[in-house]
């Protein structure tokens, strides 16, 4: 239950401090050291197996990915899924893309979405599934605060805060697919 609450709070946090979308134009500016894919994610250390030995899947997954392009554009993915003991699976997927503007002086980047999509899947309530484009009113300008640090594994980490004064951080690691 705590994990589901965490997922819902994460979605709420991703939606806070937003403004309505303005004309994003073509590309913005990406800090050279931020170009690439960065992922914050958690995954289950265990799997669900039924009493008859059939694989049931991961009980909980959550990930956010930023893909910053050299031309000043971005793609952002949010994925969340949970499975309960009755084998019901709930999944949420959000995708957006648009313009990114990094400000190295203030240690911030601003995302201005130009397109996006929402998808929800409920295995035990398929009549509630949806797959739709974001409405223009749902595309919000978001500013995050960042620092690129060296992780304990020697690789760069993108440390992100929702507000400059936040003590809570999300650490994104470089990834590829």
Legacy VTK file of the C-alpha trace (Angstrom):
# vtk DataFile Version 3.0
C-alpha trace
ASCII
DATASET POLYDATA
POINTS 177 float
0.000 0.000 0.000
2.871 2.351 0.817
4.338 1.822 -2.651
1.064 2.661 -4.367
0.784 5.792 -2.218
4.385 6.677 -3.161
3.548 6.285 -6.854
0.521 8.566 -6.520
2.554 11.138 -4.588
5.235 10.993 -7.293
2.656 11.788 -9.949
1.363 14.667 -7.827
4.885 16.030 -7.338
5.560 15.826 -11.051
2.480 17.978 -11.573
3.223 20.705 -9.027
4.642 24.142 -9.672
3.571 24.058 -13.303
2.402 26.747 -15.648
0.261 26.527 -18.760
2.107 25.691 -21.948
3.405 28.540 -24.047
4.651 28.363 -27.621
7.679 26.106 -27.365
9.149 26.956 -30.725
11.768 24.614 -32.222
14.669 23.722 -29.928
15.984 25.394 -26.827
19.356 24.837 -25.164
20.701 21.675 -23.556
23.742 21.819 -21.277
26.373 19.668 -23.048
26.961 17.463 -19.982
23.203 16.733 -19.734
22.737 15.418 -23.298
21.462 11.841 -23.213
19.010 9.619 -21.376
18.730 9.813 -17.570
16.618 7.447 -15.504
15.307 7.533 -11.967
13.709 4.239 -11.160
12.875 1.618 -8.662
12.018 -1.970 -9.231
11.024 -4.920 -7.118
13.736 -7.131 -5.716
11.241 -9.981 -5.797
8.726 -11.375 -8.226
5.277 -12.824 -7.773
4.972 -16.554 -8.321
1.616 -18.249 -7.880
1.158 -21.391 -5.794
1.223 -23.491 -8.960
4.636 -22.028 -9.894
3.421 -19.730 -12.688
5.255 -16.425 -13.019
3.002 -13.474 -12.125
5.385 -10.550 -12.780
6.873 -7.724 -10.767
4.713 -6.466 -7.898
5.788 -2.812 -8.298
7.787 -0.680 -10.743
8.325 3.078 -11.037
10.584 5.020 -13.389
11.007 8.529 -14.788
13.271 9.101 -17.787
14.502 12.366 -19.272
15.997 12.174 -22.772
17.737 15.488 -23.466
18.710 16.037 -27.095
21.630 18.145 -28.269
19.251 20.315 -30.349
17.427 21.617 -27.243
14.486 19.232 -27.317
13.515 16.533 -24.833
11.352 13.497 -24.260
10.060 12.552 -20.806
8.605 9.209 -19.763
6.804 8.259 -16.556
6.017 4.588 -15.982
4.333 3.062 -12.950
2.902 -0.397 -12.464
1.687 -2.441 -9.538
0.350 -5.964 -9.141
-1.612 -7.116 -6.119
-2.014 -10.588 -4.649
-5.219 -11.148 -6.614
-3.095 -10.737 -9.793
-4.724 -7.430 -10.775
-2.246 -5.172 -12.552
-2.480 -1.384 -12.758
-0.197 0.520 -15.128
0.261 4.213 -15.899
2.350 5.620 -18.728
2.912 9.276 -19.550
4.974 10.511 -22.481
5.719 14.086 -23.444
8.141 15.863 -25.724
8.999 19.449 -26.467
11.620 22.099 -25.849
14.133 22.200 -22.989
15.974 25.290 -21.807
18.948 24.708 -19.488
20.239 27.621 -17.430
23.655 26.560 -16.149
23.991 29.756 -14.066
20.884 29.050 -11.976
21.287 25.268 -12.185
17.831 24.811 -13.675
16.117 23.430 -16.732
12.649 24.240 -17.999
10.533 21.823 -20.012
7.939 23.209 -22.418
5.903 20.307 -23.818
4.472 20.442 -27.325
2.979 16.939 -27.492
2.163 14.129 -25.111
0.170 11.022 -24.327
-1.474 9.316 -21.341
-2.183 5.620 -21.074
-3.791 3.675 -18.227
-4.295 -0.072 -17.970
-6.327 -1.947 -15.392
-6.282 -5.730 -15.874
-9.216 -6.292 -13.509
-11.283 -3.372 -14.849
-10.601 -3.202 -18.611
-13.572 -0.886 -19.158
-11.474 1.813 -17.422
-8.427 1.474 -19.726
-7.532 4.562 -21.730
-4.982 5.700 -24.303
-5.210 9.353 -25.324
-3.267 12.423 -26.365
-2.600 15.176 -23.849
-4.934 18.101 -24.145
-3.231 21.495 -24.638
-4.442 22.518 -21.166
-2.589 19.520 -19.668
0.782 20.454 -21.150
2.452 22.435 -18.376
5.750 24.285 -18.347
7.892 22.774 -15.584
11.137 24.032 -14.082
13.486 21.714 -12.210
16.774 22.393 -10.431
19.730 20.170 -11.161
23.343 19.391 -10.487
25.522 16.868 -12.263
27.677 15.004 -9.757
30.020 12.044 -9.879
28.390 8.895 -8.496
30.071 6.303 -6.326
30.472 4.174 -9.452
32.469 6.966 -11.106
29.693 7.794 -13.573
27.771 11.089 -13.719
24.494 11.462 -11.833
21.816 14.034 -12.639
20.538 15.184 -9.229
17.126 16.863 -9.597
14.976 18.909 -7.197
11.488 20.306 -7.752
12.305 23.528 -5.895
15.692 25.130 -5.409
15.402 24.953 -1.606
14.241 21.315 -1.491
16.259 18.908 0.606
14.613 15.963 -1.176
16.379 14.939 -4.358
15.869 12.438 -7.161
19.056 10.943 -8.578
18.936 10.045 -12.272
21.538 7.706 -13.720
22.691 7.598 -17.339
20.858 4.929 -19.310
20.331 3.776 -22.885
17.940 1.622 -24.879
LINES 1 178
177 0 1 2 3 4 5 6 7 8 9 10 11 12 13 14 15 16 17 18 19 20 21 22 23 24 25 26 27 28 29 30 31 32 33 34 35 36 37 38 39 40 41 42 43 44 45 46 47 48 49 50 51 52 53 54 55 56 57 58 59 60 61 62 63 64 65 66 67 68 69 70 71 72 73 74 75 76 77 78 79 80 81 82 83 84 85 86 87 88 89 90 91 92 93 94 95 96 97 98 99 100 101 102 103 104 105 106 107 108 109 110 111 112 113 114 115 116 117 118 119 120 121 122 123 124 125 126 127 128 129 130 131 132 133 134 135 136 137 138 139 140 141 142 143 144 145 146 147 148 149 150 151 152 153 154 155 156 157 158 159 160 161 162 163 164 165 166 167 168 169 170 171 172 173 174 175 176
